[in-house]
Amino acid sequence: MSMFGKSGLVVALVTASLSLSGCTGTGIYAKGYYSVRDHWGSPAVTVTESSAGPASSTTPSTHTVAQGETLYSIAFQFGYDYRQVASWNGIKSPFTIYPGQSITFKSDAEEPSDDDQPVTPEPAVPKGRVIAKGHSETPAARTNVNLSNAVTNDSVQWVWPTRGRVARTYLNTDPGRRGIDLSGQFGQPVMAAASGQVVYSGSGLRGYGKLIIVKHSDTYFSAYAHNKKIYVKENETIKIGQRIADMGKDEGGQTYLHFEIRRNGVPVNPLKYLPKQRP
């Protein structure tokens, strides 16, 4: 066998090994690809990319809508602003999509503007639903939260979504760290970090477990992953500090809440928005 042939064989074996290792780790979608991470440690497979927007090399040009997906969850999965995705596909309010529908993504796109994007009047939020699911429980009573410590950014008032230590911080160059991980007790309350409307509630995004996405404005969204139980339904209006879920575990058995804030579809550091004083 030639030296080139041996090198090719080594590369193939290493690639296969990495692919197999990805099947056993915990992962998180970011900008359309899946990053495997070793619990609380460094990603086993790392794809470095700027948070400025999805790259055409890692994001497909189209996506076929699956059962249970919403326009918001698709935009979240691939790291786009939902208004961009709606505009590219001519989808108007209430942004309803259907299983089997093809969603097109465009590369090198500009940030959405109020002039060319369909915008929903506040505080109403478009449904963007495929088919309603009845998995949610009856919403729990609002949890007492000290709003005197809340912080306001761009007219959105924020509080911490749960009690616990920040076990993993945000890092925009790491696809597996597009938010923060808050450790805690299995089943402890998870609260809405800000008022808004639930635009996704389900487990269709691999690596996030039972996930809730909340729209707070046309600009800001928050996400709550790895929940044990969800108490809110899609299209439901929720209040800051309301109990929306119970903390659960990831695929590896680690108990924590993975929390993200997205601004115009791009992940931002939640610690820059949450109060300095933790509950």
C-alpha positions as CSV (number, residue, x, y, z in Angstrom):
1,M,0.0,0.0,0.0
2,S,1.3,3.5,-0.9
3,M,2.0,6.1,1.8
4,F,-0.9,8.1,0.5
5,G,-3.2,5.0,0.9
6,K,-2.0,4.5,4.5
7,S,-2.7,8.1,5.3
8,G,-6.2,7.9,3.8
9,L,-6.9,4.8,5.8
10,V,-5.8,6.5,9.1
11,V,-8.0,9.5,8.3
12,A,-10.9,7.3,7.7
13,L,-10.4,5.4,10.9
14,V,-10.1,8.6,12.9
15,T,-13.2,10.0,11.3
16,A,-15.2,6.8,12.1
17,S,-13.9,6.9,15.7
18,L,-15.1,10.5,16.2
19,S,-18.5,9.6,14.6
20,L,-19.0,6.7,16.9
21,S,-18.0,8.7,20.0
22,G,-20.6,11.3,19.1
23,C,-23.3,8.8,19.6
24,T,-22.7,8.4,23.4
25,G,-22.2,12.0,24.4
26,T,-24.5,14.9,25.3
27,G,-25.0,17.3,22.5
28,I,-26.5,20.7,21.6
29,Y,-27.7,22.0,18.3
30,A,-26.1,25.3,17.3
31,K,-26.5,26.8,13.9
32,G,-27.8,23.6,12.4
33,Y,-25.1,21.2,13.5
34,Y,-24.8,18.9,16.5
35,S,-21.9,19.3,18.9
36,V,-21.1,16.4,21.3
37,R,-19.8,17.4,24.7
38,D,-18.4,15.4,27.6
39,H,-20.6,16.4,30.6
40,W,-19.4,19.7,32.0
41,G,-16.1,19.3,30.1
42,S,-14.8,20.3,26.7
43,P,-16.7,19.2,23.6
44,A,-15.6,15.8,22.2
45,V,-16.1,17.2,18.7
46,T,-15.7,20.9,18.3
47,V,-16.8,23.1,15.4
48,T,-15.5,26.6,15.8
49,E,-17.7,29.3,14.3
50,S,-18.5,32.9,14.9
51,S,-21.8,33.7,16.4
52,A,-22.5,36.4,13.7
53,G,-24.6,34.0,11.7
54,P,-24.9,30.5,10.2
55,A,-22.2,29.5,7.7
56,S,-23.3,27.9,4.4
57,S,-20.8,25.1,4.9
58,T,-22.6,23.8,8.0
59,T,-26.2,24.9,7.4
60,P,-28.3,23.1,4.7
61,S,-29.9,25.1,2.0
62,T,-33.3,23.6,2.8
63,H,-35.1,21.9,5.7
64,T,-38.2,19.7,5.5
65,V,-40.7,20.4,8.3
66,A,-41.2,17.5,10.6
67,Q,-44.2,16.8,12.8
68,G,-44.2,19.1,15.9
69,E,-41.8,21.7,14.5
70,T,-42.6,25.4,14.4
71,L,-41.1,28.2,12.5
72,Y,-39.5,29.4,15.7
73,S,-38.0,26.0,16.6
74,I,-36.5,25.7,13.1
75,A,-35.0,29.2,13.2
76,F,-33.7,28.4,16.7
77,Q,-32.2,25.1,15.6
78,F,-30.2,26.7,12.7
79,G,-29.4,30.0,14.5
80,Y,-31.5,32.3,12.3
81,D,-33.8,35.1,13.2
82,Y,-37.4,33.8,12.7
83,R,-38.2,36.9,10.6
84,Q,-35.4,36.1,8.2
85,V,-36.7,32.5,7.7
86,A,-40.3,33.8,7.3
87,S,-39.2,36.4,4.7
88,W,-37.1,34.0,2.7
89,N,-40.1,31.6,2.4
90,G,-42.9,34.1,2.0
91,I,-44.5,33.0,5.3
92,K,-46.8,35.6,6.8
93,S,-48.4,35.9,10.2
94,P,-49.5,33.7,11.9
95,F,-46.4,31.8,10.5
96,T,-48.2,28.5,10.2
97,I,-46.1,25.7,8.6
98,Y,-46.9,22.1,7.8
99,P,-45.2,18.7,7.9
100,G,-43.4,18.0,4.7
101,Q,-43.1,21.7,3.8
102,S,-39.7,22.7,2.5
103,I,-38.0,25.7,4.3
104,T,-35.3,27.5,2.4
105,F,-32.2,29.1,4.0
106,K,-30.1,31.8,2.2
107,S,-26.5,32.4,2.9
108,D,-24.8,35.7,3.5
109,A,-28.1,37.2,4.5
110,E,-28.4,40.6,6.2
111,E,-29.9,41.2,9.6
112,P,-33.7,41.5,9.3
113,S,-35.1,45.0,9.3
114,D,-38.5,46.3,10.2
115,D,-39.0,47.4,6.6
116,D,-38.8,44.0,4.9
117,Q,-39.8,41.5,7.5
118,P,-43.3,40.4,8.7
119,V,-43.6,41.7,12.2
120,T,-46.3,40.7,14.7
121,P,-47.8,43.5,16.7
122,E,-46.8,43.3,20.4
123,P,-47.7,41.7,22.6
124,A,-49.5,39.2,20.3
125,V,-47.2,36.4,19.1
126,P,-47.8,34.4,15.9
127,K,-48.6,30.7,16.4
128,G,-46.2,29.2,13.9
129,R,-47.6,25.8,14.8
130,V,-47.5,22.6,12.8
131,I,-50.1,20.6,14.8
132,A,-51.1,21.2,18.4
133,K,-49.8,18.6,20.9
134,G,-51.5,17.8,24.2
135,H,-48.4,16.9,26.2
136,S,-48.4,19.9,28.6
137,E,-49.8,19.6,32.1
138,T,-52.1,22.2,33.7
139,P,-49.9,25.3,34.3
140,A,-48.6,25.6,37.8
141,A,-49.2,28.5,40.1
142,R,-46.8,31.4,39.8
143,T,-43.7,31.1,41.9
144,N,-42.8,34.0,44.1
145,V,-39.9,35.9,42.6
146,N,-38.3,39.0,43.9
147,L,-38.8,41.4,41.0
148,S,-36.9,44.2,42.9
149,N,-33.8,42.5,41.6
150,A,-35.0,42.3,38.0
151,V,-32.9,43.9,35.3
152,T,-34.4,45.6,32.2
153,N,-32.6,45.5,28.8
154,D,-34.3,46.8,25.7
155,S,-37.7,47.0,27.5
156,V,-37.4,43.3,28.6
157,Q,-37.3,42.7,32.3
158,W,-35.2,39.7,33.3
159,V,-34.8,37.5,36.4
160,W,-32.9,34.2,37.0
161,P,-34.8,31.2,35.6
162,T,-33.9,29.0,38.6
163,R,-31.7,28.7,41.7
164,G,-28.3,27.1,41.4
165,R,-24.7,27.4,40.6
166,V,-23.5,28.4,37.1
167,A,-21.8,25.2,36.2
168,R,-21.0,26.1,32.6
169,T,-20.7,29.5,31.1
170,Y,-21.4,30.9,27.7
171,L,-18.6,30.9,25.0
172,N,-19.5,32.2,21.6
173,T,-16.7,30.2,19.9
174,D,-18.0,26.9,21.3
175,P,-21.1,25.4,19.6
176,G,-21.9,23.5,22.8
177,R,-21.9,26.6,25.0
178,R,-24.5,28.9,23.4
179,G,-26.0,29.5,26.9
180,I,-25.3,28.7,30.5
181,D,-25.9,25.6,32.6
182,L,-27.4,26.0,36.0
183,S,-27.0,23.0,38.3
184,G,-29.6,22.2,40.8
185,Q,-31.9,19.5,42.3
186,F,-33.9,17.1,40.1
187,G,-37.5,18.5,39.9
188,Q,-36.8,22.0,41.2
189,P,-38.8,24.8,39.7
190,V,-37.8,26.4,36.5
191,M,-39.3,29.9,36.0
192,A,-39.8,32.2,33.0
193,A,-36.9,34.6,33.0
194,A,-39.1,37.3,31.4
195,S,-42.8,37.7,30.4
196,G,-43.8,36.6,26.9
197,Q,-45.5,33.8,25.0
198,V,-44.5,30.2,24.5
199,V,-43.6,29.6,20.8
200,Y,-42.2,26.0,21.2
201,S,-42.8,23.3,23.8
202,G,-41.6,19.8,23.0
203,S,-38.6,17.5,22.5
204,G,-38.0,17.7,18.8
205,L,-34.6,19.3,18.9
206,R,-31.9,16.6,19.6
207,G,-29.6,17.5,22.5
208,Y,-32.1,19.8,24.3
209,G,-34.4,17.2,25.8
210,K,-37.8,18.7,26.8
211,L,-37.4,22.3,25.5
212,I,-39.4,25.5,26.0
213,I,-38.8,28.5,23.8
214,V,-40.4,31.8,24.8
215,K,-40.7,35.0,22.7
216,H,-40.4,38.2,24.7
217,S,-40.3,40.6,21.8
218,D,-39.5,40.6,18.1
219,T,-35.9,40.8,19.2
220,Y,-35.5,38.5,22.3
221,F,-36.2,34.9,22.9
222,S,-35.2,32.6,25.8
223,A,-34.8,28.8,25.9
224,Y,-35.0,26.3,28.7
225,A,-33.7,22.8,28.0
226,H,-33.5,19.4,29.8
227,N,-36.8,19.8,31.7
228,K,-38.4,16.9,33.7
229,K,-41.9,18.2,33.3
230,I,-43.4,21.1,31.2
231,Y,-46.3,23.1,32.6
232,V,-47.0,25.5,29.7
233,K,-48.4,25.0,26.2
234,E,-47.5,26.6,23.0
235,N,-49.1,30.0,22.4
236,E,-49.7,30.5,26.1
237,T,-48.9,33.9,27.6
238,I,-46.7,33.6,30.6
239,K,-45.5,36.1,33.2
240,I,-42.0,36.8,34.5
241,G,-41.3,34.4,37.4
242,Q,-44.0,32.0,36.5
243,R,-43.2,28.3,37.0
244,I,-43.0,26.8,33.5
245,A,-41.2,23.5,34.1
246,D,-39.3,21.3,36.5
247,M,-35.5,20.8,36.2
248,G,-34.5,17.5,34.6
249,K,-31.5,15.6,33.4
250,D,-29.6,15.4,30.2
251,E,-28.9,12.1,28.3
252,G,-25.9,11.5,30.5
253,G,-27.8,11.8,33.7
254,Q,-26.5,15.2,34.8
255,T,-29.1,17.4,36.5
256,Y,-29.1,21.0,35.3
257,L,-31.1,23.7,33.3
258,H,-29.5,24.8,30.0
259,F,-30.6,28.4,29.5
260,E,-30.2,30.5,26.4
261,I,-31.1,34.0,25.3
262,R,-31.2,34.8,21.6
263,R,-31.1,38.3,20.2
264,N,-32.3,38.5,16.6
265,G,-31.7,34.7,16.4
266,V,-28.1,34.9,17.6
267,P,-27.1,33.4,21.0
268,V,-25.9,36.0,23.5
269,N,-24.3,35.7,26.9
270,P,-27.2,35.4,29.4
271,L,-25.0,36.7,32.2
272,K,-25.0,40.1,30.6
273,Y,-28.8,40.3,30.9
274,L,-29.6,38.5,34.1
275,P,-29.4,40.3,37.5
276,K,-26.0,40.4,39.1
277,Q,-27.5,39.0,42.3
278,R,-28.6,35.4,42.0
279,P,-31.5,34.0,44.0
